[in-house]
Amino acid sequence: MPHIDSSVKLDFKDVLLRPKRSTLKSRNEVDLTRSFSFRNSKQMYTGIPIIAANMDTIGTFEMARVLSKFSLFTAVHKHYSLKQWEEFASQNPDCIQNLAVSSGIESFDFYKLKQILEAIPEVKYICLDVVNGYSEHFVEFVKDVRKCFPSHTIMAGNVVTGEMVEELILSGADIIKVGLGQGSMCTTRTKTGVGYPQLSAVMECADAAHGLNGHIISDGGCSCPGDVAKAFGAGADFVMLGGMLAGHSESGGELIERNGKKYKLFYGMTSEVAMKKYGPAVTDYRASEGKTVEVPFKGGVQSTIQDILGGVRSTCTYVGAAKLKELSQRTTFIRVTQQANPIFSEES
């Protein structure tokens, strides 16, 4: 029989953070750096825990070079060849510490993953990415990767419920990617009717992961710096960004000029464009679950990064968190029906 969970589930748009008394004089006093020790790899991480998504229009080597300068992280997309990895590694030794190599779960993905990690041992992070992290095949694949790479830190997902977070951590993953259907390029919710509001997913999955000394990534759903802050406030250890980093010089995607204006092509990795480019194509049993859009060209990504980091620092000053680590401890969410005054918005 069908079951209805009638408990309230919330998205970023449904809440604001309540301000609290603070001793901070300026946002430049806020430390956004986090340090983690991972459960299964025993590896240590130190940096600002914001990650460029492993989409070929976002998780590029060019993006990694810039983000690394800010101590941010990049999940490099899985479509670079071994030769491209070797060329990149020979030019960017410092950058290597702040990126992960991504992989699907087919046998050829595993083979390529092993090739890259054997050729470039400095890479210590693996991002195992599937649309549906609930399959038993995925769980077994995580176990196989852990067995093959016992000292690498493994990111795995995507899932949105605590029990699956626990299973993946117990199977060898260190950091679980949380999010289903909320990405700006994702159409899973309209195509399949499956999903989970991101704020509630993060809160529930963080609780499950932290109970096992695991960690989570809030993957998707952020459209502004305030959403990034809400994800951290909800308990996310890392926040993964896609659409907010699209349209820049360092982003992948074709640069298009029309009527004197420049745009960059941005598409989901399950979109028809991506499936035609990399396979498998849309078939009689498989539908596209991603969008394709043209994003106005924004130039270099540095100013966008500074805007995001400035927003999160400002959030911390509003709630009295001197360190990013303290933000979730200082967070009280309030339910709202409107985020901002829309009178001068682009839609009005």
C-alpha positions in Angstrom: 0.0 0.0 0.0 1.2 3.6 -0.7 2.4 5.5 2.3 2.3 9.3 2.9 4.9 10.9 5.1 3.0 14.0 6.3 5.9 15.6 8.2 7.0 19.0 6.9 9.9 18.9 4.4 11.6 22.3 3.6 13.7 23.8 0.8 16.1 26.7 0.9 13.3 29.0 -0.3 11.1 28.1 2.7 13.4 29.5 5.5 15.6 32.4 6.6 18.3 32.4 9.3 17.4 34.3 12.4 20.1 36.9 13.4 21.7 36.6 16.8 23.8 38.8 19.1 27.4 38.8 17.9 30.8 40.0 19.1 32.2 40.1 15.6 33.2 43.6 14.4 33.7 42.7 10.7 33.2 39.8 8.3 37.0 39.7 7.8 37.2 38.2 11.2 35.3 35.1 10.0 37.3 32.0 9.3 35.7 29.9 6.5 38.4 27.2 6.6 37.4 23.7 7.8 39.5 20.7 8.8 38.1 17.2 8.6 39.5 13.7 9.3 37.7 11.2 7.1 36.3 8.0 8.6 37.4 5.4 6.1 40.4 6.9 4.3 41.9 8.4 7.5 42.9 11.3 5.3 43.0 14.9 6.6 41.4 17.8 4.7 41.8 21.5 5.2 40.2 24.2 3.0 37.1 26.1 2.3 34.6 23.3 1.7 32.9 24.5 -1.4 33.1 22.2 -4.4 32.7 22.8 -8.2 30.3 20.1 -9.5 31.6 17.3 -11.6 29.8 18.5 -14.7 31.8 19.0 -17.9 30.6 22.6 -18.0 31.7 23.2 -14.4 34.3 20.8 -13.1 37.0 21.7 -15.5 40.8 21.8 -15.1 40.6 25.6 -15.7 38.0 25.9 -12.9 40.2 23.9 -10.6 43.2 26.2 -11.1 41.3 29.2 -10.0 39.3 27.7 -7.2 42.4 26.2 -5.7 43.9 29.7 -5.2 40.9 30.3 -2.9 41.3 26.9 -1.1 38.2 25.7 -2.8 37.7 22.2 -4.2 36.8 20.9 -7.7 35.2 17.5 -8.6 36.7 17.2 -12.0 34.3 15.7 -14.6 34.9 12.1 -15.8 35.3 12.8 -19.5 38.9 13.9 -19.5 41.3 11.4 -21.0 44.3 9.9 -19.2 46.6 12.0 -21.5 44.7 15.2 -20.5 45.0 14.3 -16.8 48.8 13.7 -17.2 49.3 17.0 -19.1 47.3 18.9 -16.4 49.2 17.2 -13.5 52.5 18.1 -15.0 51.6 21.8 -15.0 49.6 22.2 -11.7 51.2 20.4 -8.7 49.6 22.6 -6.1 46.1 22.3 -7.6 46.2 18.5 -7.4 45.6 18.6 -3.7 42.2 20.3 -4.1 40.4 18.1 -6.6 38.8 14.7 -7.1 38.7 12.4 -10.1 35.1 11.5 -11.0 33.8 8.1 -12.1 30.7 6.3 -13.1 30.0 2.8 -12.1 30.6 0.7 -15.3 33.6 -1.6 -15.8 35.2 0.8 -18.2 34.8 3.6 -15.6 36.6 1.6 -13.0 39.4 0.8 -15.5 39.9 4.4 -16.4 39.8 5.5 -12.7 42.6 3.0 -11.9 44.6 4.3 -14.8 44.4 7.9 -13.7 45.1 7.3 -10.0 48.1 5.0 -10.8 49.5 7.7 -13.2 48.9 10.6 -10.8 49.2 9.3 -7.2 49.0 12.8 -5.8 45.2 12.7 -6.5 43.7 11.5 -3.2 40.0 12.1 -3.8 37.5 10.0 -5.8 34.0 11.2 -6.7 31.6 8.3 -7.5 28.6 9.8 -9.1 25.3 8.3 -10.3 21.8 9.8 -10.7 20.3 7.1 -8.4 22.5 6.2 -5.5 19.9 3.7 -4.2 20.9 0.8 -6.4 22.6 -2.3 -4.9 25.0 -2.2 -7.8 26.2 1.2 -6.7 26.7 0.0 -3.1 28.8 -2.9 -4.4 30.8 -0.6 -6.6 31.6 1.6 -3.6 32.9 -1.5 -1.8 35.0 -2.4 -4.8 36.6 1.0 -5.0 37.3 1.1 -1.3 39.0 -2.2 -1.5 41.1 -1.1 -4.4 41.9 2.3 -3.0 42.0 1.9 0.8 43.7 5.3 1.6 41.7 7.5 -0.9 38.8 9.6 0.2 35.6 8.6 -1.5 32.7 10.9 -2.3 29.6 8.9 -3.3 26.0 9.8 -4.2 23.5 10.9 -4.8 21.0 10.1 -2.0 18.6 12.0 0.2 17.7 9.8 3.1 19.5 8.8 6.3 19.4 5.1 5.9 21.2 5.2 2.5 23.8 7.6 3.8 24.6 5.1 6.5 24.8 2.2 4.1 27.2 4.0 1.8 29.4 5.1 4.7 29.5 1.6 6.1 30.3 0.4 2.5 33.4 2.5 2.4 32.4 6.0 1.3 33.7 9.0 3.4 31.5 11.9 2.1 28.0 11.3 0.8 26.5 13.6 -1.9 23.0 14.6 -0.9 20.5 15.9 -3.4 17.9 14.5 -5.8 16.1 16.6 -8.4 16.9 20.1 -7.0 19.8 21.0 -9.4 19.2 23.9 -11.8 19.8 21.6 -14.8 17.9 18.6 -13.4 14.4 17.6 -14.6 14.2 14.4 -12.5 11.3 15.7 -10.5 9.1 16.5 -13.5 10.1 13.4 -15.4 9.9 10.9 -12.6 8.0 12.5 -9.7 10.9 11.6 -7.4 12.8 14.0 -5.1 13.3 15.5 -1.7 13.4 19.2 -0.5 17.0 20.0 -0.1 17.1 21.7 3.3 15.4 18.8 5.0 17.5 16.3 3.1 20.7 18.0 4.3 19.5 18.1 7.9 18.4 14.5 8.0 21.4 13.2 6.1 23.9 15.2 8.1 22.5 13.8 11.3 22.9 10.2 9.9 26.4 10.8 8.6 27.8 12.5 11.7 26.5 9.7 13.9 29.0 7.4 12.0 31.8 10.0 11.8 31.0 10.5 8.1 30.5 13.7 6.2 28.0 15.0 3.6 28.0 17.3 0.6 24.9 19.4 -0.1 24.7 18.9 -3.9 22.5 21.3 -5.8 19.7 23.7 -5.1 21.8 26.8 -4.4 20.9 29.9 -6.5 22.6 32.6 -4.4 25.2 32.9 -1.6 22.4 32.9 1.0 21.5 29.3 -0.1 25.1 28.3 0.4 25.0 29.6 3.9 21.7 27.9 4.6 23.2 24.6 3.4 26.1 25.0 5.9 23.7 26.1 8.6 21.7 22.9 8.0 24.7 20.8 8.8 26.4 20.2 5.4 30.2 19.7 5.7 30.7 20.6 2.0 28.5 22.5 -0.5 28.7 21.6 -4.2 27.8 24.2 -6.8 26.9 23.9 -10.5 24.7 26.7 -11.9 26.2 29.4 -9.7 29.6 28.7 -11.4 28.2 28.4 -15.0 28.8 30.9 -17.7 32.4 31.9 -16.8 35.6 31.8 -18.8 36.7 28.7 -16.8 33.4 26.9 -17.3 33.2 24.4 -20.1 30.5 24.7 -22.7 30.5 26.4 -26.1 30.8 30.2 -26.2 28.0 31.6 -28.3 27.6 35.2 -29.6 24.1 36.4 -30.6 23.0 40.0 -31.3 26.2 41.4 -29.8 25.9 39.4 -26.6 27.9 36.4 -25.4 26.5 33.2 -23.9 27.9 29.9 -22.7 26.1 26.6 -23.2 25.2 24.9 -19.8 23.6 21.5 -19.6 22.9 18.8 -17.1 24.9 15.5 -17.4 21.7 13.6 -18.0 20.4 16.0 -20.7 19.9 15.0 -24.3 23.0 17.1 -25.2 25.2 15.3 -22.8 23.9 11.9 -23.7 24.4 12.5 -27.4 27.9 13.8 -26.7 29.0 10.9 -24.4 26.3 8.2 -24.5 24.2 6.4 -23.8 21.7 8.2 -26.0 18.1 8.7 -25.3 16.4 5.4 -26.2 12.9 3.9 -26.1 13.5 3.0 -22.4 15.7 5.9 -21.3 14.6 9.6 -21.1 16.6 12.8 -20.7 16.5 14.1 -17.1 18.4 17.3 -17.7 18.1 20.8 -19.3 20.2 22.7 -21.7 20.3 26.5 -21.4 22.4 29.5 -22.7 23.9 31.4 -19.7 25.0 35.0 -20.2 28.8 35.1 -20.3 30.2 36.4 -17.0 33.9 36.6 -17.6 36.3 35.2 -15.0 35.0 33.2 -12.1 37.0 35.0 -9.4 34.5 37.8 -8.8 31.7 35.2 -8.4 33.8 33.2 -5.9 34.5 36.4 -3.9 30.8 37.2 -3.9 29.9 33.7 -2.6 32.5 33.8 0.1 31.6 37.3 1.1 28.0 36.3 1.5 28.8 33.3 3.7 31.1 35.4 5.9 28.4 38.0 6.3 25.9 35.3 7.3 28.4 34.2 10.0 28.6 37.8 11.4 24.8 38.0 11.6 24.6 34.9 13.8 27.8 35.3 15.7 29.8 32.5 14.2 33.5 33.4 14.2 34.3 30.2 12.3 32.3 28.3 9.6 32.4 25.3 11.9 30.2 27.2 14.4 27.6 28.2 11.8 25.3 25.2 12.2 25.6 25.5 16.0 24.4 29.1 15.8 21.7 28.5 13.2 18.0 28.9 13.9 15.8 28.7 10.8 12.5 30.5 10.6 9.7 29.6 8.2 8.8 32.3 5.7 6.5 32.8 2.7 8.7 35.3 0.9 12.5 35.6 0.6 12.8 39.1 -0.8 10.9 42.1 -2.0 10.3 41.4 -5.7 9.3 44.9 -6.8 12.5 45.5 -8.8 13.2 41.9 -9.7 13.8 41.0 -13.4 10.4 39.2 -13.5 8.4 42.3 -12.4 
